[in-house]
Amino acid sequence: MKKKLFVRLASVLCVSTLLLTACSAGNSSGGKSSGAGAQSASSAVDYPTKPIELVVPYAAGGNVDLSCRILASEVGKELGQSITVMNKEGGGAVIGQTYVINSKADGYTLLAQTSAYVSNIISGDASFKMDAIRPICMYCFDPELVVCSASSDIKTVEDLISKGKKETLLNSTPGAGTSHHIASILFSQKTGAQFKYMHTNGSAEQTVQLAGGHAEVGMTTYAGAQSLIKDGKIRVLAACADERISDLPDVPTLKEKGIDFTYGAYRGIGVPADTPDGVVKILQDAFQKAMESDTVKQQFVNSGFPITYKNSQEFETYMEDDYKSLESIKDLITTGK
């Protein structure tokens, strides 16, 4: 009798232990896990474990390339892995953009995301759609400058408009569909100045063409032409900004000249669309920390890059708004090549 009672008690204890173990497991990993459970899942992302590639869809030496190299060094420190900048220029940035889109969505291939991504889709130059790339962050907005060769007889923006109405001026751009190209199209639409476009493989080549007098006019940014502007080889006529640029206090805005036009180049980072949320979060945090570092801030100031930070969601919204605004001038972008 005692033996049977002992066996029954042992069975009850065994079942109780199993039930308690199951409940404990359920509470730690199942059910409502939006708090500590979600944080554990996020911290469990094993990334990065190897070097990362940052693709710049323009030639080396341009402002996108330079800003990415500054960031790559600092973000690499944050992530504990090296970030190598790889230039894949051509096709108005389509070649590099397509390369990243077709890469494995694991966070090891990043894209230098510029306004050309949106304009390439609008113009029909790209086969991909807006949702092919997932934004990580935006790090810079750079107002466009109306410039001309220092050897040109154009001295003011009024001279440019007057001459451009009488004859077609050769306009150098970093590539079809870039912000400089779009800005030139919009400027032409607003002022009546006519341009023929000389598309190059990046801002470095574009500014060399302008400085050498091979093209007479163009749109660029202060960061993209800083040294040539300081050397007096490129003349700045006006800024497409709401206020005068601090580095160019004597250069008027187009608004001051009665032309209601603001436009600029934005730069950011993106990854293939299916990149996991955890990886996107790690990258976003690393880039934000890098942007807040004294090292990046100082190097950006020295290079003439204005810092404008937007996180992943904010940058996505910004690009969607840009897409909507460019849709209204789709025909001008397509025919303005």
Disulfide bonds with the S-S distance in Angstrom:
none
